[in-house]
Amino acid sequence: MADPSLGTSTWIPGPRQVLREALMLTRLPRGVAGVLWRCVKPDATVHTIEEAGDHRDLPPPLPDATLRDQPLEAGFGPALHRDFRVRVVGARRGAAELIDAVARDMNRAVVPGVARFDYVAASGALRVGEELVVRMPGPWDGPVRVLTRTATSFRLGTLAGHLEAGQIEFAARDLPDGELEFGITTWARAGDRVADVLYSRLGLAKQIQYLLWVEFCVRAAELSGGHAPDGVTVRTRTVAWPDGAHSPEENSSAAV
């Protein structure tokens, strides 16, 4: 079992990790091509909703905040509150069983070559306080820690050095008609000024993240043993947030 006290921000990769990184780079062109191809010919229909956001789109407060956390207010550029949702028909796994399967191996729902989750300080069950690193070819890795864990959900928070600042939640629920719903909710800003250029200004990193989570939803539906006949619905609420300003919630309270 990995040492739970291990800090991902200072973690030094060993020979096996270096080899995995090299292999990932060789798979990158195929992985990115696969993701971009889904823009042209997606595996599932994607329904997009774009809205203006406000202070109600802030993430839940950080439990037991640490100096290594990289919360939304530490980021740069506008904040995006996104909800990816898929209705699964014919699932053989219930909500709790699906979330447990996803938590124990998130790579089963990720496009190879685009990203990989390393459980560098985690038992595999994603208990609160455990850590992972999202490996992405490029200058950023994505260290995160588990903020909350229930039978049907888990929420991750970004740590220093992540491409983004914010939180992400994976959740499933059993529907009354016997079907299943799986969803991913993100609250994110660019993690630094350079990332803001790629993320918000050019939109490259933002689009890859968008496609990554759409594909994750499709693969999660398959992992449940079912399929998603209605495709994936993506709701994006954008909150204008000048760098260095207080949170929209604080600004709203100050204006009253």
LINJOQUI-V304601 format. One record per run of one state. SS is the DSSP state (H for helix, E for strand, C for the rest). FROM is the first residue (numbers start at 1). LEN is the number of residues. Records with the same first field share a line. If there is no record, write none. Layout:
BEGIN
SS->FROM-LEN ; FROM-LEN
END
This chain:
BEGIN
C->1-7 ; 11-4 ; 41-5 ; 53-2 ; 58-11 ; 70-2 ; 75-1 ; 90-5 ; 105-1 ; 110-6 ; 122-9 ; 136-5 ; 151-2 ; 160-4 ; 175-5 ; 191-2 ; 202-2 ; 224-3 ; 228-4 ; 240-8 ; 256-1
H->8-3 ; 15-26 ; 55-3 ; 72-3 ; 95-10 ; 106-4 ; 193-9 ; 204-20 ; 248-8
E->46-7 ; 69-1 ; 76-14 ; 116-6 ; 131-5 ; 141-10 ; 153-7 ; 164-11 ; 180-11 ; 227-1 ; 232-8
END
